[in-house]
C-alpha cells in the first residue's frame, strides 16, 4: 500500500498483511508529530507526483534489498502532537535487509518527495521545508 491520505492508519493490520511467506523480519517506522513548541502541524502534498515518487522509492528499495512487502503511508492535513505522520512497513527474509530497506525509504522520502509542513505555534505558524525536500513556494 502506497498512499497519501488524511486518515490514520491501522498499523497492526499493515503488519499482519506484511507477513508473506518467507518473511523473517518486519521493520515498522512510525514518524510522529512531536511537541517542539508546536501545537499542530499542517501537511500538504503535490499528491499525484508524491504518490509516483513513493511508488518509485518502494520499487527501488524492493529491488535493492530484496524486500517481500512495502507499505508507505504519508498523512496530510492538520495533525496534532502525538499523531502519526509517516508509516513505513517493510518485510524481508532477514532483519538486515528489512532495516536497510526501511532506512533507504525514509532517507529517499526526506530527500525529494513534494510534501510540505506548516508548524502551527501559539504565535501563528510557518512553512518549513523540514524533512521533505524543498520549502513551500521556493526552491
N, CA, C and O atoms as CSV, one atom per row, in Angstrom:
chain,resi,resn,atom,element,x,y,z
A,1,UNK,N,N,0.846,-1.190,0.000
A,1,UNK,CA,C,0.000,0.000,0.000
A,1,UNK,C,C,0.884,1.244,0.000
A,1,UNK,O,O,1.687,1.459,0.908
A,2,UNK,N,N,0.716,2.041,-1.026
A,2,UNK,CA,C,1.436,3.317,-1.108
A,2,UNK,C,C,0.350,4.387,-1.158
A,2,UNK,O,O,-0.463,4.398,-2.082
A,3,UNK,N,N,0.327,5.283,-0.178
A,3,UNK,CA,C,-0.781,6.235,-0.129
A,3,UNK,C,C,-0.402,7.542,0.541
A,3,UNK,O,O,0.476,7.605,1.402
A,4,UNK,N,N,-1.106,8.590,0.105
A,4,UNK,CA,C,-1.087,9.874,0.807
A,4,UNK,C,C,-2.533,10.116,1.201
A,4,UNK,O,O,-3.417,10.160,0.345
A,5,UNK,N,N,-2.771,10.269,2.481
A,5,UNK,CA,C,-4.151,10.329,2.954
A,5,UNK,C,C,-4.261,11.164,4.214
A,5,UNK,O,O,-3.267,11.420,4.893
A,6,UNK,N,N,-5.493,11.592,4.524
A,6,UNK,CA,C,-5.721,12.361,5.739
A,6,UNK,C,C,-5.957,11.446,6.939
A,6,UNK,O,O,-5.585,11.777,8.065
A,7,UNK,N,N,-6.580,10.291,6.689
A,7,UNK,CA,C,-6.944,9.406,7.797
A,7,UNK,C,C,-5.767,8.693,8.428
A,7,UNK,O,O,-4.706,8.562,7.817
A,8,UNK,N,N,-5.958,8.231,9.655
A,8,UNK,CA,C,-4.916,7.485,10.353
A,8,UNK,C,C,-4.834,6.067,9.793
A,8,UNK,O,O,-5.610,5.680,8.920
A,9,UNK,N,N,-3.889,5.313,10.308
A,9,UNK,CA,C,-3.552,4.011,9.761
A,9,UNK,C,C,-3.639,2.962,10.859
A,9,UNK,O,O,-3.252,3.218,11.999
A,10,UNK,N,N,-4.148,1.782,10.518
A,10,UNK,CA,C,-4.140,0.647,11.443
A,10,UNK,C,C,-2.818,-0.096,11.241
A,10,UNK,O,O,-2.695,-0.951,10.364
A,11,UNK,N,N,-1.844,0.246,12.066
A,11,UNK,CA,C,-0.504,-0.316,11.895
A,11,UNK,C,C,-0.521,-1.834,12.118
A,11,UNK,O,O,0.209,-2.567,11.451
A,12,UNK,N,N,-1.348,-2.300,13.048
A,12,UNK,CA,C,-1.451,-3.737,13.299
A,12,UNK,C,C,-1.894,-4.502,12.055
A,12,UNK,O,O,-1.378,-5.580,11.760
A,13,UNK,N,N,-2.855,-3.932,11.330
A,13,UNK,CA,C,-3.345,-4.580,10.106
A,13,UNK,C,C,-2.259,-4.588,9.035
A,13,UNK,O,O,-2.127,-5.559,8.291
A,14,UNK,N,N,-1.476,-3.501,8.953
A,14,UNK,CA,C,-0.380,-3.449,7.980
A,14,UNK,C,C,0.656,-4.527,8.280
A,14,UNK,O,O,1.147,-5.198,7.372
A,15,UNK,N,N,0.984,-4.688,9.564
A,15,UNK,CA,C,1.971,-5.701,9.956
A,15,UNK,C,C,1.462,-7.099,9.596
A,15,UNK,O,O,2.211,-7.925,9.073
A,16,UNK,N,N,0.194,-7.354,9.877
A,16,UNK,CA,C,-0.380,-8.668,9.561
A,16,UNK,C,C,-0.298,-8.938,8.062
A,16,UNK,O,O,0.028,-10.049,7.643
A,17,UNK,N,N,-0.597,-7.916,7.252
A,17,UNK,CA,C,-0.580,-8.080,5.787
A,17,UNK,C,C,0.837,-8.237,5.243
A,17,UNK,O,O,1.032,-8.791,4.161
A,18,UNK,N,N,1.817,-7.753,5.986
A,18,UNK,CA,C,3.216,-7.813,5.531
A,18,UNK,C,C,3.848,-9.182,5.763
A,18,UNK,O,O,4.946,-9.444,5.270
A,19,UNK,N,N,3.172,-10.058,6.506
A,19,UNK,CA,C,3.731,-11.376,6.829
A,19,UNK,C,C,3.539,-12.337,5.669
A,19,UNK,O,O,2.711,-13.246,5.728
A,20,UNK,N,N,4.310,-12.126,4.620
A,20,UNK,CA,C,4.270,-13.007,3.455
A,20,UNK,C,C,5.084,-14.272,3.744
A,20,UNK,O,O,5.844,-14.320,4.711
A,21,UNK,N,N,4.918,-15.291,2.902
A,21,UNK,CA,C,5.743,-16.481,3.020
A,21,UNK,C,C,7.216,-16.098,2.905
A,21,UNK,O,O,7.592,-15.318,2.030
A,22,UNK,N,N,8.034,-16.637,3.775
A,22,UNK,CA,C,9.461,-16.357,3.717
A,22,UNK,C,C,9.892,-15.163,4.544
A,22,UNK,O,O,11.082,-14.862,4.630
A,23,UNK,N,N,8.925,-14.475,5.160
A,23,UNK,CA,C,9.260,-13.304,5.972
A,23,UNK,C,C,9.992,-13.731,7.239
A,23,UNK,O,O,9.516,-14.575,7.999
A,24,UNK,N,N,11.164,-13.125,7.449
A,24,UNK,CA,C,11.906,-13.364,8.682
A,24,UNK,C,C,11.947,-12.138,9.567
A,24,UNK,O,O,12.269,-12.238,10.751
A,25,UNK,N,N,11.617,-10.955,8.997
A,25,UNK,CA,C,11.674,-9.719,9.778
A,25,UNK,C,C,10.758,-8.675,9.158
A,25,UNK,O,O,10.649,-8.557,7.937
A,26,UNK,N,N,10.108,-7.925,10.029
A,26,UNK,CA,C,9.314,-6.766,9.609
A,26,UNK,C,C,9.826,-5.581,10.412
A,26,UNK,O,O,9.940,-5.648,11.635
A,27,UNK,N,N,10.135,-4.491,9.708
A,27,UNK,CA,C,10.545,-3.261,10.377
A,27,UNK,C,C,9.453,-2.222,10.154
A,27,UNK,O,O,9.020,-1.984,9.026
A,28,UNK,N,N,9.019,-1.609,11.251
A,28,UNK,CA,C,7.979,-0.583,11.199
A,28,UNK,C,C,8.592,0.753,11.606
A,28,UNK,O,O,9.193,0.875,12.674
A,29,UNK,N,N,8.432,1.748,10.744
A,29,UNK,CA,C,8.828,3.116,11.089
A,29,UNK,C,C,7.547,3.916,11.247
A,29,UNK,O,O,6.679,3.890,10.374
A,30,UNK,N,N,7.429,4.633,12.371
A,30,UNK,CA,C,6.259,5.473,12.613
A,30,UNK,C,C,6.752,6.856,13.011
A,30,UNK,O,O,7.198,7.065,14.139
A,31,UNK,N,N,6.669,7.804,12.071
A,31,UNK,CA,C,7.066,9.185,12.360
A,31,UNK,C,C,5.889,9.925,12.966
A,31,UNK,O,O,4.778,9.877,12.438
A,32,UNK,N,N,6.132,10.609,14.075
A,32,UNK,CA,C,5.061,11.167,14.904
A,32,UNK,C,C,5.279,12.675,15.110
A,32,UNK,O,O,6.414,13.142,15.205
A,33,UNK,N,N,4.177,13.422,15.177
A,33,UNK,CA,C,4.258,14.855,15.491
A,33,UNK,C,C,4.737,14.983,16.930
A,33,UNK,O,O,4.101,14.476,17.854
A,34,UNK,N,N,5.867,15.667,17.112
A,34,UNK,CA,C,6.387,15.806,18.473
A,34,UNK,C,C,6.190,17.238,18.965
A,34,UNK,O,O,5.980,18.159,18.176
A,35,UNK,N,N,6.259,17.401,20.251
A,35,UNK,CA,C,5.968,18.686,20.873
A,35,UNK,C,C,7.236,19.527,20.969
A,35,UNK,O,O,7.932,19.509,21.984
A,36,UNK,N,N,7.526,20.266,19.894
A,36,UNK,CA,C,8.648,21.211,19.908
A,36,UNK,C,C,8.066,22.610,19.885
A,36,UNK,O,O,8.250,23.352,18.920
A,37,UNK,N,N,7.362,22.970,20.948
A,37,UNK,CA,C,6.719,24.283,20.983
A,37,UNK,C,C,5.594,24.394,19.963
A,37,UNK,O,O,5.047,25.479,19.767
A,38,UNK,N,N,5.240,23.286,19.307
A,38,UNK,CA,C,4.174,23.397,18.325
A,38,UNK,C,C,2.908,22.759,18.883
A,38,UNK,O,O,2.952,21.843,19.705
A,39,UNK,N,N,1.797,23.271,18.413
A,39,UNK,CA,C,0.517,22.744,18.874
A,39,UNK,C,C,-0.057,21.793,17.833
A,39,UNK,O,O,-0.655,20.770,18.165
A,40,UNK,N,N,0.135,22.150,16.576
A,40,UNK,CA,C,-0.380,21.333,15.486
A,40,UNK,C,C,0.550,21.459,14.297
A,40,UNK,O,O,1.428,22.322,14.263
A,41,UNK,N,N,0.345,20.588,13.325
A,41,UNK,CA,C,1.123,20.643,12.096
A,41,UNK,C,C,0.159,20.452,10.938
A,41,UNK,O,O,-0.759,19.635,11.003
A,42,UNK,N,N,0.381,21.219,9.878
A,42,UNK,CA,C,-0.451,21.057,8.692
A,42,UNK,C,C,0.453,20.574,7.568
A,42,UNK,O,O,1.501,21.167,7.310
A,43,UNK,N,N,0.055,19.511,6.906
A,43,UNK,CA,C,0.877,18.970,5.829
A,43,UNK,C,C,0.133,19.027,4.509
A,43,UNK,O,O,-1.057,18.726,4.425
A,44,UNK,N,N,0.873,19.422,3.477
A,44,UNK,CA,C,0.328,19.461,2.125
A,44,UNK,C,C,1.244,18.658,1.223
A,44,UNK,O,O,2.446,18.550,1.467
A,45,UNK,N,N,0.658,18.096,0.176
A,45,UNK,CA,C,1.450,17.336,-0.785
A,45,UNK,C,C,0.985,17.659,-2.189
A,45,UNK,O,O,-0.186,17.961,-2.417
A,46,UNK,N,N,1.911,17.594,-3.122
A,46,UNK,CA,C,1.578,17.589,-4.538
A,46,UNK,C,C,1.283,16.117,-4.809
A,46,UNK,O,O,2.162,15.356,-5.214
A,47,UNK,N,N,0.019,15.730,-4.574
A,47,UNK,CA,C,-0.303,14.310,-4.398
A,47,UNK,C,C,0.072,13.421,-5.574
A,47,UNK,O,O,0.674,12.364,-5.389
A,48,UNK,N,N,-0.280,13.845,-6.780
A,48,UNK,CA,C,-0.052,12.989,-7.945
A,48,UNK,C,C,1.438,12.657,-8.090
A,48,UNK,O,O,1.815,11.509,-8.323
A,49,UNK,N,N,2.263,13.677,-7.948
A,49,UNK,CA,C,3.714,13.488,-8.065
A,49,UNK,C,C,4.245,12.724,-6.855
A,49,UNK,O,O,5.074,11.825,-6.995
A,50,UNK,N,N,3.767,13.082,-5.681
A,50,UNK,CA,C,4.272,12.450,-4.459
A,50,UNK,C,C,4.005,10.950,-4.443
A,50,UNK,O,O,4.875,10.169,-4.055
A,51,UNK,N,N,2.807,10.542,-4.861
A,51,UNK,CA,C,2.491,9.107,-4.870
A,51,UNK,C,C,3.399,8.369,-5.857
A,51,UNK,O,O,3.883,7.276,-5.561
A,52,UNK,N,N,3.625,8.966,-7.025
A,52,UNK,CA,C,4.528,8.336,-8.009
A,52,UNK,C,C,5.936,8.217,-7.447
A,52,UNK,O,O,6.601,7.198,-7.634
A,53,UNK,N,N,6.389,9.262,-6.757
A,53,UNK,CA,C,7.721,9.225,-6.136
A,53,UNK,C,C,7.792,8.118,-5.083
A,53,UNK,O,O,8.770,7.374,-5.022
A,54,UNK,N,N,6.759,8.016,-4.264
A,54,UNK,CA,C,6.737,6.984,-3.221
A,54,UNK,C,C,6.752,5.587,-3.842
A,54,UNK,O,O,7.414,4.680,-3.340
A,55,UNK,N,N,6.010,5.429,-4.944
A,55,UNK,CA,C,6.000,4.124,-5.622
A,55,UNK,C,C,7.379,3.779,-6.175
A,55,UNK,O,O,7.820,2.633,-6.093
A,56,UNK,N,N,8.052,4.774,-6.736
A,56,UNK,CA,C,9.399,4.551,-7.274
A,56,UNK,C,C,10.362,4.176,-6.146
A,56,UNK,O,O,11.165,3.253,-6.288
A,57,UNK,N,N,10.277,4.890,-5.038
A,57,UNK,CA,C,11.137,4.608,-3.883
A,57,UNK,C,C,10.882,3.179,-3.378
A,57,UNK,O,O,11.822,2.445,-3.073
A,58,UNK,N,N,9.608,2.800,-3.295
A,58,UNK,CA,C,9.259,1.448,-2.835
A,58,UNK,C,C,9.831,0.392,-3.784
A,58,UNK,O,O,10.359,-0.628,-3.342
A,59,UNK,N,N,9.721,0.645,-5.085
A,59,UNK,CA,C,10.252,-0.308,-6.066
A,59,UNK,C,C,11.768,-0.409,-5.987
A,59,UNK,O,O,12.331,-1.503,-6.045
A,60,UNK,N,N,12.429,0.749,-5.853
A,60,UNK,CA,C,13.894,0.756,-5.741
A,60,UNK,C,C,14.338,-0.016,-4.501
A,60,UNK,O,O,15.273,-0.815,-4.556
A,61,UNK,N,N,13.655,0.231,-3.381
A,61,UNK,CA,C,14.012,-0.447,-2.130
A,61,UNK,C,C,13.775,-1.951,-2.245
A,61,UNK,O,O,14.579,-2.752,-1.769
A,62,UNK,N,N,12.662,-2.327,-2.883
A,62,UNK,CA,C,12.337,-3.744,-3.057
A,62,UNK,C,C,13.431,-4.456,-3.849
A,62,UNK,O,O,13.872,-5.546,-3.486
A,63,UNK,N,N,13.859,-3.814,-4.942
A,63,UNK,CA,C,14.902,-4.412,-5.782
A,63,UNK,C,C,16.241,-4.481,-5.051
A,63,UNK,O,O,16.925,-5.505,-5.074
A,64,UNK,N,N,16.601,-3.377,-4.406
A,64,UNK,CA,C,17.932,-3.274,-3.819
A,64,UNK,C,C,18.104,-4.167,-2.587
A,64,UNK,O,O,19.178,-4.729,-2.368
A,65,UNK,N,N,17.049,-4.293,-1.789
A,65,UNK,CA,C,17.169,-5.008,-0.513
A,65,UNK,C,C,16.336,-6.290,-0.466
A,65,UNK,O,O,16.139,-6.875,0.599
A,66,UNK,N,N,15.843,-6.725,-1.649
A,66,UNK,CA,C,15.078,-7.968,-1.744
A,66,UNK,C,C,13.925,-7.994,-0.732
A,66,UNK,O,O,13.716,-8.980,-0.025
A,67,UNK,N,N,13.198,-6.897,-0.687
A,67,UNK,CA,C,12.070,-6.821,0.244
A,67,UNK,C,C,10.903,-7.647,-0.290
A,67,UNK,O,O,10.713,-7.776,-1.499
A,68,UNK,N,N,10.136,-8.196,0.632
A,68,UNK,CA,C,8.978,-9.009,0.259
A,68,UNK,C,C,7.699,-8.180,0.229
A,68,UNK,O,O,6.733,-8.540,-0.444
A,69,UNK,N,N,7.699,-7.067,0.962
A,69,UNK,CA,C,6.482,-6.259,1.093
A,69,UNK,C,C,6.876,-4.855,1.536
A,69,UNK,O,O,7.762,-4.687,2.375
A,70,UNK,N,N,6.215,-3.851,0.969
A,70,UNK,CA,C,6.473,-2.453,1.365
A,70,UNK,C,C,5.149,-1.710,1.465
A,70,UNK,O,O,4.323,-1.777,0.556
A,71,UNK,N,N,4.950,-1.005,2.570
A,71,UNK,CA,C,3.855,-0.044,2.718
A,71,UNK,C,C,4.471,1.308,3.036
A,71,UNK,O,O,5.380,1.400,3.861
A,72,UNK,N,N,3.983,2.355,2.388
A,72,UNK,CA,C,4.373,3.726,2.757
A,72,UNK,C,C,3.076,4.536,2.787
A,72,UNK,O,O,2.422,4.712,1.759
A,73,UNK,N,N,2.719,5.018,3.952
A,73,UNK,CA,C,1.538,5.870,4.069
A,73,UNK,C,C,1.968,7.190,4.694
A,73,UNK,O,O,2.458,7.225,5.823
A,74,UNK,N,N,1.780,8.271,3.950
A,74,UNK,CA,C,2.120,9.606,4.445
A,74,UNK,C,C,0.828,10.373,4.620
A,74,UNK,O,O,0.047,10.516,3.679
A,75,UNK,N,N,0.609,10.860,5.815
A,75,UNK,CA,C,-0.624,11.592,6.075
A,75,UNK,C,C,-0.454,13.074,5.745
A,75,UNK,O,O,0.639,13.632,5.844
A,76,UNK,N,N,-1.558,13.687,5.355
A,76,UNK,CA,C,-1.583,15.129,5.120
A,76,UNK,C,C,-2.779,15.696,5.885
A,76,UNK,O,O,-3.575,14.963,6.473
A,77,UNK,N,N,-2.875,17.022,5.856
A,77,UNK,CA,C,-3.937,17.682,6.602
A,77,UNK,C,C,-3.399,18.195,7.921
A,77,UNK,O,O,-2.188,18.344,8.085
A,78,UNK,N,N,-4.289,18.465,8.861
A,78,UNK,CA,C,-3.878,19.027,10.147
A,78,UNK,C,C,-3.748,17.921,11.182
A,78,UNK,O,O,-4.701,17.194,11.462
A,79,UNK,N,N,-2.553,17.809,11.741
A,79,UNK,CA,C,-2.260,16.762,12.719
A,79,UNK,C,C,-1.820,17.399,14.031
A,79,UNK,O,O,-1.188,18.455,14.036
A,80,UNK,N,N,-2.153,16.759,15.126
A,80,UNK,CA,C,-1.785,17.284,16.425
A,80,UNK,C,C,-0.658,16.443,17.031
A,80,UNK,O,O,-0.345,15.357,16.541
A,81,UNK,N,N,-0.061,16.960,18.097
A,81,UNK,CA,C,1.053,16.280,18.767
A,81,UNK,C,C,0.634,14.855,19.133
A,81,UNK,O,O,-0.445,14.627,19.678
A,82,UNK,N,N,1.506,13.914,18.821
A,82,UNK,CA,C,1.253,12.513,19.131
A,82,UNK,C,C,0.656,11.719,17.982
A,82,UNK,O,O,0.587,10.491,18.046
A,83,UNK,N,N,0.218,12.417,16.918
A,83,UNK,CA,C,-0.380,11.699,15.792
A,83,UNK,C,C,0.683,11.162,14.839
A,83,UNK,O,O,1.789,11.696,14.755
A,84,UNK,N,N,0.329,10.101,14.129
A,84,UNK,CA,C,1.217,9.507,13.130
A,84,UNK,C,C,1.261,10.393,11.886
A,84,UNK,O,O,0.228,10.866,11.412
A,85,UNK,N,N,2.478,10.612,11.361
A,85,UNK,CA,C,2.635,11.360,10.111
A,85,UNK,C,C,2.988,10.408,8.970
A,85,UNK,O,O,2.365,10.422,7.909
A,86,UNK,N,N,3.995,9.591,9.216
A,86,UNK,CA,C,4.536,8.740,8.155
A,86,UNK,C,C,4.741,7.335,8.701
A,86,UNK,O,O,5.428,7.136,9.703
A,87,UNK,N,N,4.134,6.367,8.028
A,87,UNK,CA,C,4.286,4.975,8.440
A,87,UNK,C,C,4.919,4.198,7.292
A,87,UNK,O,O,4.434,4.228,6.161
A,88,UNK,N,N,6.004,3.506,7.598
A,88,UNK,CA,C,6.676,2.652,6.620
A,88,UNK,C,C,6.744,1.251,7.225
A,88,UNK,O,O,7.247,1.071,8.333
A,89,UNK,N,N,6.236,0.268,6.494
A,89,UNK,CA,C,6.310,-1.132,6.936
A,89,UNK,C,C,7.014,-1.915,5.832
A,89,UNK,O,O,6.565,-1.924,4.686
A,90,UNK,N,N,8.111,-2.566,6.180
A,90,UNK,CA,C,8.798,-3.401,5.196
A,90,UNK,C,C,9.021,-4.786,5.783
A,90,UNK,O,O,9.291,-4.939,6.974
A,91,UNK,N,N,8.902,-5.786,4.926
A,91,UNK,CA,C,9.243,-7.140,5.357
A,91,UNK,C,C,10.291,-7.707,4.419
A,91,UNK,O,O,10.352,-7.366,3.238
A,92,UNK,N,N,11.118,-8.586,4.978
A,92,UNK,CA,C,12.198,-9.209,4.207
A,92,UNK,C,C,12.492,-10.568,4.835
A,92,UNK,O,O,11.985,-10.907,5.904
A,93,UNK,N,N,13.315,-11.322,4.145
A,93,UNK,CA,C,13.685,-12.631,4.659
A,93,UNK,C,C,14.528,-12.543,5.923
A,93,UNK,O,O,14.488,-13.430,6.775
A,94,UNK,N,N,15.298,-11.453,6.033
A,94,UNK,CA,C,16.223,-11.290,7.149
A,94,UNK,C,C,16.177,-9.864,7.676
A,94,UNK,O,O,15.819,-8.935,6.952
A,95,UNK,N,N,16.539,-9.699,8.937
A,95,UNK,CA,C,16.440,-8.381,9.559
A,95,UNK,C,C,17.361,-7.357,8.901
A,95,UNK,O,O,17.022,-6.177,8.820
A,96,UNK,N,N,18.524,-7.806,8.433
A,96,UNK,CA,C,19.482,-6.861,7.837
A,96,UNK,C,C,18.857,-6.133,6.648
A,96,UNK,O,O,18.964,-4.912,6.540
A,97,UNK,N,N,18.209,-6.880,5.760
A,97,UNK,CA,C,17.564,-6.270,4.587
A,97,UNK,C,C,16.375,-5.410,5.006
A,97,UNK,O,O,16.143,-4.344,4.437
A,98,UNK,N,N,15.623,-5.877,6.005
A,98,UNK,CA,C,14.447,-5.118,6.457
A,98,UNK,C,C,14.868,-3.762,7.034
A,98,UNK,O,O,14.270,-2.738,6.703
A,99,UNK,N,N,15.886,-3.748,7.888
A,99,UNK,CA,C,16.370,-2.481,8.452
A,99,UNK,C,C,16.927,-1.569,7.361
A,99,UNK,O,O,16.617,-0.378,7.320
A,100,UNK,N,N,17.745,-2.132,6.485
A,100,UNK,CA,C,18.374,-1.325,5.432
A,100,UNK,C,C,17.328,-0.773,4.469
A,100,UNK,O,O,17.424,0.375,4.033
A,101,UNK,N,N,16.335,-1.585,4.141
A,101,UNK,CA,C,15.279,-1.136,3.243
A,101,UNK,C,C,14.471,-0.005,3.848
A,101,UNK,O,O,14.146,0.966,3.166
A,102,UNK,N,N,14.146,-0.128,5.125
A,102,UNK,CA,C,13.384,0.907,5.820
A,102,UNK,C,C,14.170,2.225,5.850
A,102,UNK,O,O,13.613,3.291,5.588
A,103,UNK,N,N,15.461,2.142,6.171
A,103,UNK,CA,C,16.303,3.340,6.223
A,103,UNK,C,C,16.420,3.988,4.842
A,103,UNK,O,O,16.347,5.210,4.720
A,104,UNK,N,N,16.598,3.181,3.819
A,104,UNK,CA,C,16.679,3.684,2.443
A,104,UNK,C,C,15.412,4.470,2.093
A,104,UNK,O,O,15.489,5.553,1.514
A,105,UNK,N,N,14.246,3.920,2.448
A,105,UNK,CA,C,12.970,4.555,2.113
A,105,UNK,C,C,12.821,5.898,2.818
A,105,UNK,O,O,12.466,6.887,2.176
A,106,UNK,N,N,13.081,5.958,4.110
A,106,UNK,CA,C,12.895,7.228,4.834
A,106,UNK,C,C,13.853,8.290,4.315
A,106,UNK,O,O,13.462,9.447,4.159
A,107,UNK,N,N,15.102,7.917,4.046
A,107,UNK,CA,C,16.065,8.904,3.549
A,107,UNK,C,C,15.669,9.396,2.157
A,107,UNK,O,O,15.819,10.580,1.854
A,108,UNK,N,N,15.169,8.504,1.314
A,108,UNK,CA,C,14.746,8.899,-0.032
A,108,UNK,C,C,13.541,9.834,0.025
A,108,UNK,O,O,13.451,10.783,-0.754
A,109,UNK,N,N,12.619,9.568,0.943
A,109,UNK,CA,C,11.449,10.444,1.091
A,109,UNK,C,C,11.895,11.833,1.543
A,109,UNK,O,O,11.437,12.842,1.006
A,110,UNK,N,N,12.784,11.880,2.524
A,110,UNK,CA,C,13.264,13.170,3.027
A,110,UNK,C,C,13.989,13.945,1.935
A,110,UNK,O,O,13.946,15.175,1.905
A,111,UNK,N,N,14.652,13.224,1.043
A,111,UNK,CA,C,15.469,13.877,0.018
A,111,UNK,C,C,14.651,14.530,-1.085
A,111,UNK,O,O,15.120,15.486,-1.702
A,112,UNK,N,N,13.434,14.042,-1.355
A,112,UNK,CA,C,12.830,14.638,-2.530
A,112,UNK,C,C,11.369,14.440,-2.837
A,112,UNK,O,O,10.968,14.673,-3.978
A,113,UNK,N,N,10.540,14.023,-1.890
A,113,UNK,CA,C,9.115,13.890,-2.200
A,113,UNK,C,C,8.425,15.220,-1.878
A,113,UNK,O,O,8.643,15.783,-0.806
A,114,UNK,N,N,7.585,15.730,-2.806
A,114,UNK,CA,C,6.998,17.072,-2.621
A,114,UNK,C,C,5.883,17.108,-1.574
A,114,UNK,O,O,4.694,17.085,-1.890
A,115,UNK,N,N,6.323,17.165,-0.317
A,115,UNK,CA,C,5.414,17.282,0.824
A,115,UNK,C,C,5.953,18.401,1.702
A,115,UNK,O,O,7.148,18.455,1.992
A,116,UNK,N,N,5.058,19.297,2.125
A,116,UNK,CA,C,5.479,20.427,2.952
A,116,UNK,C,C,4.719,20.408,4.254
A,116,UNK,O,O,3.591,19.921,4.330
A,117,UNK,N,N,5.357,20.947,5.283
A,117,UNK,CA,C,4.647,21.032,6.559
A,117,UNK,C,C,4.655,22.453,7.079
A,117,UNK,O,O,5.623,23.194,6.912
A,118,UNK,N,N,3.561,22.810,7.709
A,118,UNK,CA,C,3.438,24.106,8.367
A,118,UNK,C,C,3.309,23.817,9.851
A,118,UNK,O,O,2.391,23.123,10.290
A,119,UNK,N,N,4.250,24.364,10.620
A,119,UNK,CA,C,4.193,24.163,12.068
A,119,UNK,C,C,3.350,25.276,12.659
A,119,UNK,O,O,3.642,26.458,12.476
A,120,UNK,N,N,2.307,24.890,13.364
A,120,UNK,CA,C,1.401,25.864,13.959
A,120,UNK,C,C,1.760,26.014,15.434
A,120,UNK,O,O,1.706,25.057,16.208
A,121,UNK,N,N,2.129,27.243,15.802
A,121,UNK,CA,C,2.520,27.511,17.183
A,121,UNK,C,C,1.488,28.438,17.812
A,121,UNK,O,O,0.545,28.887,17.161
A,122,UNK,N,N,1.691,28.704,19.073
A,122,UNK,CA,C,0.773,29.618,19.764
A,122,UNK,C,C,0.831,31.008,19.120
A,122,UNK,O,O,-0.131,31.771,19.198
A,123,UNK,N,N,1.955,31.330,18.487
A,123,UNK,CA,C,2.132,32.658,17.875
A,123,UNK,C,C,1.743,32.697,16.400
A,123,UNK,O,O,1.910,33.729,15.750
A,124,UNK,N,N,1.236,31.608,15.867
A,124,UNK,CA,C,0.904,31.600,14.446
A,124,UNK,C,C,1.449,30.345,13.801
A,124,UNK,O,O,1.243,29.239,14.300
A,125,UNK,N,N,2.151,30.520,12.684
A,125,UNK,CA,C,2.685,29.336,12.021
A,125,UNK,C,C,3.694,29.707,10.969
A,125,UNK,O,O,3.791,30.867,10.568
A,126,UNK,N,N,4.448,28.722,10.518
A,126,UNK,CA,C,5.416,28.950,9.446
A,126,UNK,C,C,5.556,27.675,8.637
A,126,UNK,O,O,5.506,26.566,9.169
A,127,UNK,N,N,5.734,27.864,7.330
A,127,UNK,CA,C,6.001,26.714,6.460
A,127,UNK,C,C,7.475,26.382,6.586
A,127,UNK,O,O,8.327,27.269,6.540
A,128,UNK,N,N,7.766,25.132,6.742
A,128,UNK,CA,C,9.165,24.724,6.857
A,128,UNK,C,C,9.452,23.621,5.854
A,128,UNK,O,O,8.630,22.726,5.657
A,129,UNK,N,N,10.627,23.685,5.212
A,129,UNK,CA,C,10.989,22.585,4.335
A,129,UNK,C,C,11.158,21.306,5.140
A,129,UNK,O,O,10.913,20.208,4.641
A,130,UNK,N,N,11.579,21.459,6.388
A,130,UNK,CA,C,11.634,20.325,7.305
A,130,UNK,C,C,12.378,19.144,6.724
A,130,UNK,O,O,13.486,19.280,6.206
A,131,UNK,N,N,11.757,17.989,6.818
A,131,UNK,CA,C,12.388,16.744,6.404
A,131,UNK,C,C,12.123,16.423,4.943
A,131,UNK,O,O,12.614,15.414,4.436
A,132,UNK,N,N,11.362,17.251,4.265
A,132,UNK,CA,C,10.852,16.835,2.963
A,132,UNK,C,C,11.261,17.768,1.847
A,132,UNK,O,O,10.484,18.628,1.432
A,133,UNK,N,N,12.460,17.605,1.367
A,133,UNK,CA,C,12.846,18.271,0.118
A,133,UNK,C,C,12.770,19.768,0.190
A,133,UNK,O,O,13.347,20.378,1.090
A,134,UNK,N,N,12.058,20.380,-0.757
A,134,UNK,CA,C,12.090,21.827,-0.927
A,134,UNK,C,C,11.045,22.513,-0.066
A,134,UNK,O,O,10.016,21.928,0.272
A,135,UNK,N,N,11.323,23.762,0.284
A,135,UNK,CA,C,10.371,24.566,1.041
A,135,UNK,C,C,9.201,24.947,0.165
A,135,UNK,O,O,9.294,24.907,-1.062
A,136,UNK,N,N,8.116,25.312,0.784
A,136,UNK,CA,C,6.906,25.659,0.041
A,136,UNK,C,C,7.121,26.979,-0.695
A,136,UNK,O,O,7.503,27.986,-0.098
A,137,UNK,N,N,6.869,26.953,-1.988
A,137,UNK,CA,C,6.854,28.193,-2.750
A,137,UNK,C,C,8.211,28.663,-3.250
A,137,UNK,O,O,8.277,29.615,-4.027
A,138,UNK,N,N,9.301,28.020,-2.823
A,138,UNK,CA,C,10.613,28.394,-3.354
A,138,UNK,C,C,11.513,27.170,-3.360
A,138,UNK,O,O,11.328,26.237,-2.578
A,139,UNK,N,N,12.495,27.190,-4.262
A,139,UNK,CA,C,13.355,26.006,-4.417
A,139,UNK,C,C,14.790,26.342,-4.098
A,139,UNK,O,O,15.659,25.474,-4.173
